[in-house]
Amino acid sequence: QVQLVESGGGLVQPGGSLRLSCAASGRIFGIYAMGWYRQAPGKQRELVAAITSGGSTNYVDSVKGRFTIFRDNAKNTVYLQMNSLKPDDTAVYYCNLDLPGREYWGQGTQVTVSS
């Protein structure tokens, strides 16, 4: 069984920073693509950032220049560094792991950007 454990969410003022972590454990035998998605109530889920097994990254336009996704392959952990946070970034953030034949998801961590 594969488990993704997320941490790092919370309440932050506009302009602040947070770092999300997602640690994968279980029957994982290799390096695979991982990503961060977010969804706010009443809104569509969107892919925020993704990183491939080779380390290439992609970001949704709204976070380019502010967010950075990176990974520690030895720990099977992916991070999302979020800087210059805006109220529009408020959402539940979900970690994703793309294994052959099946995707796994974290439990979600709330990020709230508000004064």
DRENPA-3360 file (N, C-alpha, C; in nm, 2 decimals, always signed):
BEGIN
1 = QVQLVESG = +0.08/-0.12/+0.00/+0.00/+0.00/+0.00/+0.09/+0.12/+0.00 ~ +0.05/+0.22/-0.08/+0.12/+0.35/-0.09/+0.05/+0.46/-0.01 ~ +0.13/+0.53/+0.06/+0.07/+0.64/+0.14/+0.15/+0.77/+0.11 ~ +0.07/+0.88/+0.10/+0.13/+1.01/+0.08/+0.09/+1.10/+0.20 ~ +0.19/+1.15/+0.27/+0.16/+1.23/+0.39/+0.21/+1.37/+0.37 ~ +0.11/+1.47/+0.37/+0.14/+1.60/+0.34/+0.15/+1.68/+0.47 ~ +0.23/+1.79/+0.47/+0.24/+1.88/+0.58/+0.28/+2.02/+0.53 ~ +0.27/+2.12/+0.62/+0.31/+2.25/+0.59/+0.21/+2.35/+0.56;
9 = GGLVQPGG = +0.08/+2.31/+0.55/-0.02/+2.41/+0.53/-0.05/+2.50/+0.65 ~ -0.13/+2.60/+0.63/-0.17/+2.68/+0.74/-0.22/+2.82/+0.69 ~ -0.23/+2.91/+0.79/-0.28/+3.04/+0.76/-0.16/+3.14/+0.75 ~ -0.16/+3.22/+0.65/-0.05/+3.31/+0.62/-0.11/+3.44/+0.57 ~ -0.04/+3.55/+0.59/-0.09/+3.68/+0.54/-0.04/+3.70/+0.40 ~ -0.11/+3.78/+0.32/-0.07/+3.81/+0.18/+0.08/+3.85/+0.18 ~ +0.15/+3.80/+0.08/+0.29/+3.83/+0.07/+0.38/+3.73/+0.15 ~ +0.32/+3.65/+0.23/+0.40/+3.55/+0.31/+0.44/+3.43/+0.23;
17 = SLRLSCAA = +0.50/+3.33/+0.30/+0.55/+3.21/+0.24/+0.51/+3.09/+0.32 ~ +0.50/+2.98/+0.25/+0.48/+2.85/+0.31/+0.56/+2.75/+0.23 ~ +0.60/+2.64/+0.29/+0.66/+2.53/+0.22/+0.58/+2.40/+0.25 ~ +0.52/+2.34/+0.15/+0.45/+2.22/+0.16/+0.54/+2.10/+0.13 ~ +0.52/+1.99/+0.21/+0.60/+1.87/+0.19/+0.50/+1.75/+0.17 ~ +0.55/+1.66/+0.09/+0.47/+1.53/+0.07/+0.57/+1.42/+0.06 ~ +0.55/+1.33/+0.16/+0.64/+1.21/+0.17/+0.56/+1.09/+0.13 ~ +0.62/+1.02/+0.03/+0.56/+0.89/-0.02/+0.62/+0.77/+0.04;
25 = SGRIFGIY = +0.55/+0.67/+0.08/+0.60/+0.55/+0.14/+0.52/+0.43/+0.09 ~ +0.58/+0.32/+0.10/+0.51/+0.19/+0.06/+0.58/+0.13/-0.06 ~ +0.50/+0.06/-0.14/+0.56/-0.02/-0.25/+0.58/+0.07/-0.37 ~ +0.69/+0.14/-0.36/+0.73/+0.23/-0.47/+0.87/+0.19/-0.51 ~ +0.89/+0.15/-0.64/+1.01/+0.09/-0.68/+1.06/+0.17/-0.80 ~ +1.10/+0.29/-0.78/+1.15/+0.38/-0.88/+1.12/+0.52/-0.86 ~ +1.16/+0.61/-0.95/+1.13/+0.75/-0.94/+1.02/+0.78/-1.04 ~ +0.91/+0.85/-1.00/+0.80/+0.87/-1.08/+0.76/+1.02/-1.07;
33 = AMGWYRQA = +0.68/+1.06/-1.17/+0.63/+1.20/-1.17/+0.54/+1.23/-1.04 ~ +0.56/+1.35/-0.99/+0.47/+1.39/-0.88/+0.43/+1.53/-0.90 ~ +0.32/+1.57/-0.83/+0.27/+1.70/-0.85/+0.19/+1.75/-0.74 ~ +0.15/+1.88/-0.75/+0.06/+1.94/-0.65/-0.06/+2.00/-0.72 ~ -0.18/+1.97/-0.67/-0.30/+2.02/-0.72/-0.36/+2.10/-0.61 ~ -0.46/+2.19/-0.65/-0.53/+2.26/-0.55/-0.68/+2.28/-0.59 ~ -0.76/+2.29/-0.49/-0.91/+2.31/-0.52/-0.97/+2.39/-0.41 ~ -1.03/+2.50/-0.44/-1.11/+2.58/-0.35/-1.26/+2.54/-0.36;
41 = PGKQRELV = -1.34/+2.56/-0.26/-1.48/+2.53/-0.26/-1.55/+2.60/-0.38 ~ -1.62/+2.53/-0.46/-1.69/+2.59/-0.57/-1.61/+2.62/-0.69 ~ -1.48/+2.58/-0.69/-1.40/+2.60/-0.80/-1.34/+2.47/-0.85 ~ -1.29/+2.47/-0.98/-1.24/+2.35/-1.04/-1.10/+2.32/-0.98 ~ -1.07/+2.19/-0.97/-0.93/+2.15/-0.93/-0.84/+2.19/-1.05 ~ -0.72/+2.23/-1.01/-0.62/+2.27/-1.11/-0.48/+2.21/-1.07 ~ -0.40/+2.18/-1.17/-0.27/+2.14/-1.15/-0.18/+2.27/-1.12 ~ -0.12/+2.27/-1.01/-0.04/+2.39/-0.97/+0.11/+2.37/-1.02;
49 = AAITSGGS = +0.17/+2.26/-0.99/+0.30/+2.23/-1.03/+0.33/+2.08/-1.04 ~ +0.42/+2.04/-1.13/+0.45/+1.90/-1.15/+0.60/+1.89/-1.17 ~ +0.65/+1.77/-1.14/+0.79/+1.75/-1.16/+0.81/+1.60/-1.21 ~ +0.88/+1.58/-1.32/+0.90/+1.45/-1.37/+1.01/+1.37/-1.30 ~ +1.02/+1.25/-1.34/+1.13/+1.16/-1.29/+1.26/+1.22/-1.32 ~ +1.28/+1.29/-1.43/+1.40/+1.35/-1.47/+1.43/+1.49/-1.41 ~ +1.33/+1.54/-1.34/+1.35/+1.67/-1.27/+1.29/+1.79/-1.35 ~ +1.24/+1.77/-1.46/+1.18/+1.89/-1.53/+1.05/+1.93/-1.46;
57 = TNYVDSVK = +1.01/+2.06/-1.47/+0.90/+2.11/-1.40/+0.81/+2.19/-1.49 ~ +0.68/+2.20/-1.44/+0.58/+2.28/-1.51/+0.49/+2.34/-1.40 ~ +0.45/+2.46/-1.43/+0.37/+2.54/-1.34/+0.25/+2.60/-1.41 ~ +0.14/+2.62/-1.34/+0.03/+2.70/-1.39/+0.07/+2.84/-1.40 ~ +0.02/+2.92/-1.50/+0.07/+3.05/-1.52/+0.06/+3.14/-1.39 ~ -0.04/+3.12/-1.32/-0.07/+3.21/-1.20/+0.03/+3.20/-1.09 ~ +0.11/+3.10/-1.09/+0.21/+3.08/-0.98/+0.36/+3.09/-1.03 ~ +0.38/+3.11/-1.16/+0.51/+3.11/-1.22/+0.59/+3.23/-1.16;
65 = GRFTIFRD = +0.71/+3.21/-1.11/+0.79/+3.31/-1.05/+0.77/+3.32/-0.90 ~ +0.67/+3.26/-0.85/+0.64/+3.26/-0.71/+0.65/+3.13/-0.64 ~ +0.62/+3.02/-0.71/+0.62/+2.88/-0.65/+0.74/+2.80/-0.71 ~ +0.79/+2.71/-0.64/+0.90/+2.62/-0.69/+0.87/+2.48/-0.64 ~ +0.87/+2.39/-0.73/+0.85/+2.25/-0.69/+0.99/+2.18/-0.70 ~ +1.02/+2.10/-0.60/+1.15/+2.03/-0.61/+1.13/+1.90/-0.53 ~ +1.22/+1.81/-0.55/+1.21/+1.67/-0.49/+1.34/+1.62/-0.43 ~ +1.33/+1.53/-0.34/+1.44/+1.46/-0.28/+1.41/+1.31/-0.31;
73 = NAKNTVYL = +1.47/+1.26/-0.41/+1.44/+1.12/-0.46/+1.48/+1.02/-0.35 ~ +1.58/+1.04/-0.28/+1.62/+0.94/-0.17/+1.51/+0.93/-0.07 ~ +1.44/+1.03/-0.05/+1.33/+1.03/+0.05/+1.19/+1.01/-0.01 ~ +1.18/+1.01/-0.14/+1.05/+1.00/-0.21/+0.96/+1.11/-0.16 ~ +1.02/+1.23/-0.15/+0.95/+1.35/-0.10/+0.95/+1.46/-0.20 ~ +0.84/+1.53/-0.22/+0.83/+1.64/-0.31/+0.78/+1.76/-0.22 ~ +0.84/+1.88/-0.26/+0.81/+2.00/-0.19/+0.75/+2.10/-0.28 ~ +0.67/+2.19/-0.22/+0.62/+2.31/-0.30/+0.65/+2.43/-0.21;
81 = QMNSLKPD = +0.75/+2.51/-0.26/+0.79/+2.64/-0.19/+0.70/+2.75/-0.25 ~ +0.62/+2.81/-0.17/+0.52/+2.91/-0.21/+0.56/+3.04/-0.15 ~ +0.60/+3.14/-0.23/+0.63/+3.27/-0.19/+0.54/+3.37/-0.25 ~ +0.54/+3.49/-0.19/+0.45/+3.60/-0.23/+0.31/+3.56/-0.25 ~ +0.26/+3.49/-0.14/+0.13/+3.43/-0.15/+0.02/+3.54/-0.16 ~ -0.09/+3.50/-0.24/-0.20/+3.59/-0.26/-0.33/+3.52/-0.21 ~ -0.43/+3.60/-0.18/-0.56/+3.54/-0.14/-0.61/+3.44/-0.24 ~ -0.59/+3.46/-0.37/-0.63/+3.36/-0.47/-0.56/+3.23/-0.46;
89 = DTAVYYCN = -0.45/+3.22/-0.38/-0.39/+3.09/-0.36/-0.46/+3.01/-0.26 ~ -0.56/+3.06/-0.19/-0.63/+2.99/-0.08/-0.70/+2.87/-0.14 ~ -0.67/+2.75/-0.09/-0.73/+2.63/-0.14/-0.68/+2.51/-0.06 ~ -0.74/+2.39/-0.08/-0.68/+2.27/-0.03/-0.58/+2.22/-0.13 ~ -0.46/+2.19/-0.09/-0.36/+2.14/-0.18/-0.34/+1.99/-0.16 ~ -0.33/+1.92/-0.27/-0.32/+1.78/-0.28/-0.20/+1.74/-0.35 ~ -0.12/+1.64/-0.29/-0.01/+1.58/-0.35/-0.05/+1.47/-0.43 ~ +0.02/+1.45/-0.55/-0.01/+1.34/-0.64/+0.11/+1.26/-0.68;
97 = LDLPGREY = +0.10/+1.13/-0.68/+0.21/+1.04/-0.73/+0.15/+0.95/-0.84 ~ +0.22/+0.95/-0.95/+0.17/+0.88/-1.07/+0.26/+0.75/-1.08 ~ +0.20/+0.64/-1.03/+0.26/+0.51/-1.05/+0.21/+0.44/-1.17 ~ +0.28/+0.34/-1.22/+0.22/+0.27/-1.34/+0.09/+0.20/-1.30 ~ -0.02/+0.24/-1.37/-0.15/+0.18/-1.36/-0.23/+0.24/-1.25 ~ -0.18/+0.33/-1.17/-0.26/+0.39/-1.06/-0.20/+0.52/-1.01 ~ -0.29/+0.61/-0.98/-0.25/+0.74/-0.91/-0.28/+0.73/-0.76 ~ -0.19/+0.80/-0.68/-0.22/+0.81/-0.54/-0.22/+0.96/-0.50;
105 = WGQGTQVT = -0.30/+0.98/-0.40/-0.33/+1.12/-0.36/-0.30/+1.13/-0.21 ~ -0.25/+1.25/-0.17/-0.25/+1.28/-0.03/-0.38/+1.32/+0.03 ~ -0.39/+1.34/+0.16/-0.51/+1.37/+0.22/-0.56/+1.52/+0.20 ~ -0.47/+1.60/+0.16/-0.50/+1.74/+0.14/-0.45/+1.82/+0.26 ~ -0.40/+1.94/+0.23/-0.36/+2.03/+0.34/-0.41/+2.17/+0.30 ~ -0.47/+2.24/+0.40/-0.54/+2.37/+0.38/-0.43/+2.48/+0.38 ~ -0.44/+2.56/+0.28/-0.36/+2.68/+0.27/-0.46/+2.80/+0.26 ~ -0.45/+2.89/+0.36/-0.54/+3.01/+0.37/-0.45/+3.13/+0.37;
113 = VSS = -0.47/+3.22/+0.27/-0.40/+3.34/+0.26/-0.50/+3.46/+0.29 ~ -0.48/+3.52/+0.40/-0.58/+3.62/+0.44/-0.52/+3.71/+0.55 ~ -0.56/+3.84/+0.54/-0.52/+3.93/+0.65/-0.62/+3.94/+0.76;
% end
